[in-house]
Structure formats: structure tokens, C-alpha cells
Amino acid sequence: MTERVLAKIYLSTEGGSEYTPSILTQIRPGVEIVRVWKEETHRVVVVEGGFLYRGDHYRSLSVIARKITGTRWSGPRFFGLEKRPGAASDNVDG
């Protein structure tokens, strides 16, 4: 899986273009992401070029997740924006 992700990043940067993680292209500015952690509600607002959390601008959800938890997390996974590998889909056919 890592090789596939790295290949995708490499291909997207050929010709001098810049890589933008898919999470940033899927969530529009103005969206508020909310996560309750240890009985405290954390709110993150998506803005152009990153995220606002408690008045500070961050380029990465993972940095925010680390700030909240004190440990390394995948930001999209911490905020529920990315499913764990092998997790069942919420989509129902029909």
C-alpha cells in the first residue's frame, strides 16, 4: 500500500506540480470537523490551505491530532475522515 501511495505522489508531482493530499480536495473551506476526545469537544474549521484550531492555522490535521492527544495520529483517521484498512463500508447497496 505504501508503494502505491508513494507512486501516486510521484506521478502527481511530475512536471513540477505540487502534491495535495486528497483529504484537502474532498473537504471544502468552511466545513467544521468536530471530535470529542477525553470528554472535551475539539472543533477544527477547514480553510484555504489548511485548518483553524483554537485560533491557530495548521497545514495538517495530523499536527492538530498530535496536539490534542500528545501522541502521533493520522489526522484524517483521528477526526473520522478516513476508514481503517479492512474496516467494513458504511455504504449499502440497493
N, C-alpha and C positions, 0 to 999 in steps of 0.2 A: 504494500500500500504506500509506503514512504517513497519508493522509487516512482510510482505513478504520480504522486503529488509533486515531487521534485521535477519530473519531466514536464508536467503541466506548467509549473512556474517558469522553467527554462523556455518552453515554447512561447509562453505569453510575453517574455521579455526580449525575444529576438527582434532585431531591428531597432533596438533602443527604447522600446516601450516599457512602461513601468508596470510591475505586477500589483494588482489589487486583489486582496483576498475576497473570495466570493461572498463572505458574510457582509462585507460593506456594500456589495452591489445588490443584495437582496433586501436590505432594510433601509428604508428611506429616512432622510433627515426629518426630525420632529417626532419620531417614534420613541416612546418611553419604554424601557425594559425594566421590569421590577423583579427583585429576588429577595425572599426572606431568608436570612441566614442568622442562626442562633437568636431567634426572636426579634431581630432587627430588620426593618424593611430598607432595602437599598434600591435607589432609583437612578437609572442611567438614561440620558437623553442622547439619541443619535443626532449628530450634527455633521455638516460637511467636513470631511477629513478626519472624523473620529467620533469621540463621545465626551459628554459632560457628566461628571460625577462630583457632587458636592462642591460645585463652583470651579472645578479644575478641568482642563481639557486633556484628554488622553487619546492617543492614536490606536490603542489596543485594549480590547476587553479583557485580555489576559492580565494586563497590568492592574486593572481595576479589581479583578477577581483575587489577585495576589494581595492587593492592599486590604481587601475585605477579610480574607481567610488567613493571611500570613503564610500561606504555602503556595506552591506552583500549581496552577489550574489552567486548563484550556478555558479561556473566557467564554467563547460561544457555548461550550458544554456546561460551564458553571451557570450561565444565565438561561439554559434550556433551549438554546438556538440550534444545537447540533445533537443528533442522536448518538449514543454509544454504538460502536461497531457491534453488529449482531443483534441489536435491540429490535423488538417487534415494531412494525409500522403501525401508525395510527390510522392509515388510510384503509377504508372499507370499500371493496368493490360492490357495484350494484347501483 
